[in-house]
Amino acid sequence: MTDTTRPITRTAELNDKVFQLIAGRDSIDDKQFAAPLLYSLSNYSAPLGKGILKVGYICGQKEEAWRGRARIVLSPTTRFST
């Protein structure tokens, strides 16, 4: 698995992390899985990877990142910026 202790710097690396975290799940709302992805996104400033339609956060609501049929549900208490 990609190292979650350092920022992601390449689009391909972000895509790899998304796929590793979803790993056959339909949704991820557990902090165990969301935290590494959010940490990486908080340190990611380039355009998001090919095929990722939406990654974001709106205060008080759940946001979702879509990749094909996979959905990543981000906690409304988690904050990050891209």
BARO-101183 format. One line per 2 residues: their letters; for each residue x, y, z negated of N, C-alpha, C. Coordinates in Angstrom, 3 decimals, padded with zeros to 6 digits, always signed. Layout:
! BARO-101183
A> X/Y/Z/X/Y/Z/X/Y/Z | ...
! end
This chain:
! BARO-101183
MT> +000.837/-001.188/+000.000/+000.000/+000.000/+000.000/+000.879/+001.247/+000.000 | +000.375/+002.299/+000.615/+001.115/+003.546/+000.682/+001.344/+004.109/-000.715
DT> +002.512/+004.690/-000.912/+002.851/+005.291/-002.205/+001.917/+006.465/-002.490 | +001.209/+006.431/-003.616/+000.258/+007.495/-003.946/+000.876/+008.575/-004.823
TR> +002.166/+008.475/-005.077/+002.801/+009.459/-005.950/+003.416/+010.610/-005.164 | +003.334/+010.565/-003.861/+003.895/+011.646/-003.057/+002.853/+012.106/-002.036
PI> +002.990/+013.340/-001.543/+002.025/+013.844/-000.572/+002.095/+013.089/+000.753 | +000.971/+013.024/+001.415/+000.930/+012.475/+002.772/+001.319/+013.592/+003.735
TR> +002.172/+013.267/+004.693/+002.648/+014.307/+005.597/+002.301/+014.043/+007.053 | +001.813/+012.869/+007.367/+001.509/+012.547/+008.759/+000.078/+012.043/+008.892
TA> -000.527/+012.359/+010.045/-001.893/+011.921/+010.318/-002.018/+010.409/+010.231 | -001.080/+009.681/+010.828/-001.145/+008.216/+010.813/-001.099/+007.687/+009.387
EL> -000.325/+008.326/+008.553/-000.209/+007.893/+007.163/-001.528/+008.113/+006.420 | -002.206/+009.215/+006.713/-003.511/+009.461/+006.104/-004.507/+008.400/+006.553
ND> -004.516/+008.097/+007.842/-005.404/+007.049/+008.343/-005.133/+005.725/+007.648 | -003.865/+005.374/+007.497/-003.504/+004.125/+006.828/-004.049/+004.102/+005.408
KV> -003.930/+005.199/+004.703/-004.397/+005.254/+003.323/-005.910/+005.091/+003.261 | -006.629/+005.742/+004.160/-008.082/+005.611/+004.179/-008.468/+004.156/+004.368
FQ> -007.858/+003.492/+005.330/-008.202/+002.096/+005.579/-007.831/+001.200/+004.412 | -006.699/+001.460/+003.780/-006.297/+000.646/+002.637/-007.271/+000.814/+001.483
LI> -007.739/+002.031/+001.279/-008.637/+002.289/+000.160/-010.032/+001.730/+000.398 | -010.509/+001.773/+001.647/-011.853/+001.251/+001.886/-011.852/-000.268/+001.907
AG> -010.831/-000.864/+002.451/-010.597/-002.317/+002.390/-011.862/-003.167/+002.315 | -012.732/-003.005/+003.284/-013.904/-003.862/+003.355/-015.085/-003.398/+002.529
RD> -014.950/-002.286/+001.826/-016.076/-001.786/+001.031/-016.924/-000.852/+001.888 | -018.205/-000.780/+001.590/-019.072/+000.153/+002.301/-018.966/+001.554/+001.720
SI> -018.741/+001.636/+000.427/-018.575/+002.950/-000.189/-017.629/+002.838/-001.376 | -016.998/+003.945/-001.655/-016.077/+003.999/-002.785/-016.504/+005.169/-003.658
DD> -016.994/+004.887/-004.850/-017.306/+005.981/-005.763/-016.610/+005.772/-007.104 | -015.748/+004.787/-007.145/-014.991/+004.493/-008.350/-013.708/+005.320/-008.345
KQ> -013.419/+005.989/-009.445/-012.227/+006.837/-009.512/-010.953/+006.054/-009.235 | -010.974/+004.775/-009.535/-009.795/+003.941/-009.294/-009.402/+003.995/-007.821
FA> -010.402/+004.047/-006.949/-010.117/+004.064/-005.522/-010.081/+005.479/-004.969 | -010.938/+006.350/-005.490/-011.020/+007.706/-004.954/-009.818/+008.558/-005.338
AP> -009.308/+008.391/-006.545/-008.233/+009.258/-007.027/-006.987/+009.256/-006.138 | -006.471/+008.100/-005.720/-005.280/+008.137/-004.867/-005.539/+008.860/-003.550
LL> -006.721/+008.649/-002.969/-007.042/+009.321/-001.716/-007.155/+010.822/-001.932 | -007.823/+011.226/-002.993/-007.998/+012.646/-003.262/-006.678/+013.311/-003.583
YS> -005.793/+012.599/-004.292/-004.470/+013.152/-004.573/-003.753/+013.432/-003.262 | -003.840/+012.480/-002.351/-003.155/+012.625/-001.074/-003.759/+013.762/-000.262
LS> -005.095/+013.832/-000.239/-005.744/+014.892/+000.519/-005.432/+016.264/-000.064 | -005.270/+016.330/-001.377/-004.993/+017.623/-001.999/-003.618/+018.142/-001.605
NY> -002.775/+017.245/-001.122/-001.433/+017.627/-000.698/-001.283/+017.596/+000.823 | -002.390/+017.486/+001.511/-002.362/+017.317/+002.963/-002.878/+018.577/+003.625
SA> -002.066/+019.217/+004.435/-002.464/+020.496/+005.007/-002.635/+020.470/+006.521 | -002.229/+019.389/+007.173/-002.365/+019.278/+008.626/-003.782/+018.831/+008.984
PL> -004.160/+018.897/+010.267/-005.489/+018.416/+010.665/-005.675/+016.959/+010.263 | -006.890/+016.609/+009.880/-007.158/+015.248/+009.436/-007.058/+014.272/+010.593
GK> -006.840/+013.020/+010.258/-006.529/+011.992/+011.237/-007.611/+011.695/+012.254 | -007.199/+011.130/+013.353/-008.104/+010.739/+014.430/-009.214/+009.844/+013.896
GI> -010.441/+010.174/+014.227/-011.569/+009.334/+013.858/-012.173/+009.651/+012.507 | -011.524/+010.472/+011.711/-012.113/+010.856/+010.433/-013.008/+012.059/+010.702
LK> -014.311/+011.867/+010.559/-015.249/+012.893/+010.976/-015.397/+014.008/+009.960 | -015.356/+013.651/+008.690/-015.556/+014.682/+007.677/-014.910/+014.267/+006.372
VG> -014.114/+015.124/+005.819/-013.583/+014.927/+004.480/-013.688/+016.268/+003.781 | -014.376/+016.312/+002.668/-014.525/+017.595/+002.006/-015.140/+017.471/+000.645
YI> -015.343/+018.603/+000.012/-015.933/+018.620/-001.324/-016.802/+019.858/-001.456 | -018.006/+019.680/-001.952/-018.890/+020.796/-002.256/-019.262/+020.677/-003.725
CG> -019.082/+021.730/-004.477/-019.306/+021.698/-005.914/-020.702/+021.182/-006.245 | -020.757/+020.188/-007.125/-022.027/+019.665/-007.595/-022.673/+018.641/-006.689
QK> -022.032/+018.314/-005.564/-022.600/+017.330/-004.649/-021.546/+016.304/-004.278 | -022.012/+015.155/-003.825/-021.076/+014.160/-003.310/-020.808/+014.469/-001.843
EE> -019.561/+014.373/-001.453/-019.183/+014.500/-000.056/-018.718/+013.140/+000.422 | -018.811/+012.912/+001.689/-018.441/+011.621/+002.238/-017.426/+011.785/+003.354
AW> -016.527/+010.833/+003.448/-015.595/+010.768/+004.561/-016.003/+009.569/+005.402 | -016.234/+009.797/+006.662/-016.694/+008.717/+007.536/-015.575/+008.259/+008.453
RG> -015.475/+006.971/+008.598/-014.531/+006.393/+009.557/-015.232/+005.160/+010.115 | -015.755/+005.251/+011.308/-016.539/+004.152/+011.845/-017.755/+003.922/+010.969
RA> -017.931/+002.694/+010.482/-019.053/+002.373/+009.604/-018.693/+002.544/+008.136 | -017.435/+002.847/+007.865/-016.992/+002.945/+006.475/-017.332/+004.313/+005.904
RI> -017.772/+004.315/+004.663/-018.130/+005.561/+003.986/-017.369/+005.643/+002.675 | -016.716/+006.758/+002.450/-016.025/+006.985/+001.189/-016.792/+008.072/+000.451
VL> -017.314/+007.751/-000.708/-018.083/+008.717/-001.485/-017.180/+009.322/-002.547 | -017.058/+010.628/-002.507/-016.188/+011.319/-003.444/-017.007/+011.851/-004.610
SP> -016.479/+011.735/-005.792/-017.184/+012.174/-006.994/-017.361/+013.690/-007.005 | -018.522/+014.177/-007.432/-018.721/+015.625/-007.494/-017.863/+016.299/-008.565
TT> -017.257/+015.527/-009.433/-016.393/+016.112/-010.458/-014.945/+016.177/-010.005 | -014.663/+015.625/-008.838/-013.300/+015.616/-008.324/-013.087/+016.842/-007.452
RF> -011.988/+017.527/-007.655/-011.726/+018.739/-006.886/-010.421/+018.577/-006.105 | -010.471/+019.013/-004.855/-009.261/+019.009/-004.051/-009.421/+020.043/-002.949
ST> -008.335/+020.395/-002.312/-008.410/+021.329/-001.201/-007.527/+020.826/-000.082 | -007.937/+021.131/+001.147/-007.146/+020.726/+002.305/-006.662/+021.965/+003.024
! end
